[in-house]
Amino acid sequence: MTAEDVPAGFERHFRTSPFTDPWEPLFSRRESRKVVIGVRLRKEHCNSRGLVHGGLIASLADNAMGLSAGEALKAEGRENLKGLVTVSLATDYMGGARIGSWLDVDTHFVKTGGSLCFTDCLVHADGEPVARASASFKILK
């Protein structure tokens, strides 16, 4: 993958996991109170019809929203936490994406509470919306 394949502002994703290793390379962009995750879709991301798999979308949305909730908590000075775990995740699919598309997950809402965070995101493929998701996360203290 060349630098031309990745939109400006994105760098190699700073967080790795055995779960997401098969999808690498993943990219991310940190902004105020959020992390945007992106990937250039390949065969490994798709179902047998060549469309991005819904499980990939849901997993990346969960990841981006959880990291965004963490960034929001840090911005509020709440850094001495043990992390976040997903309590609920809902995903609505609105379209499809094919191999070669740039997929990005952009969290546009984070509400932090005392023990829970609530988030919403939009998933785009080449700028077109393909899914939306919402999640709540338990704050581990």
Stockholm file with secondary structure:
# STOCKHOLM 1.0

chainA/1-141         MTAEDVPAGFERHFRTSPFTDPWEPLFSRRESRKVVIGVRLRKEHCNSRGLVHGGLIASLADNAMGLSAGEALKAEGRENLKGLVTVSLATDYMGGARIGSWLDVDTHFVKTGGSLCFTDCLVHADGEPVARASASFKILK
#=GR chainA/1-141 SS CCGGGSCTTCEECSCCCTTTGGGCCCEEEEETTEEEEEEECCGGGBCTTSBBCHHHHHHHHHHHHHHHHHHHHHHTTCCCCCEEEEEEEEEEECCCCBTTCEEEEEEEEEEECSSEEEEEEEEEETTEEEEEEEEEEEEEC
#=GC SS_cons         CCGGGSCTTCEECSCCCTTTGGGCCCEEEEETTEEEEEEECCGGGBCTTSBBCHHHHHHHHHHHHHHHHHHHHHHTTCCCCCEEEEEEEEEEECCCCBTTCEEEEEEEEEEECSSEEEEEEEEEETTEEEEEEEEEEEEEC
//
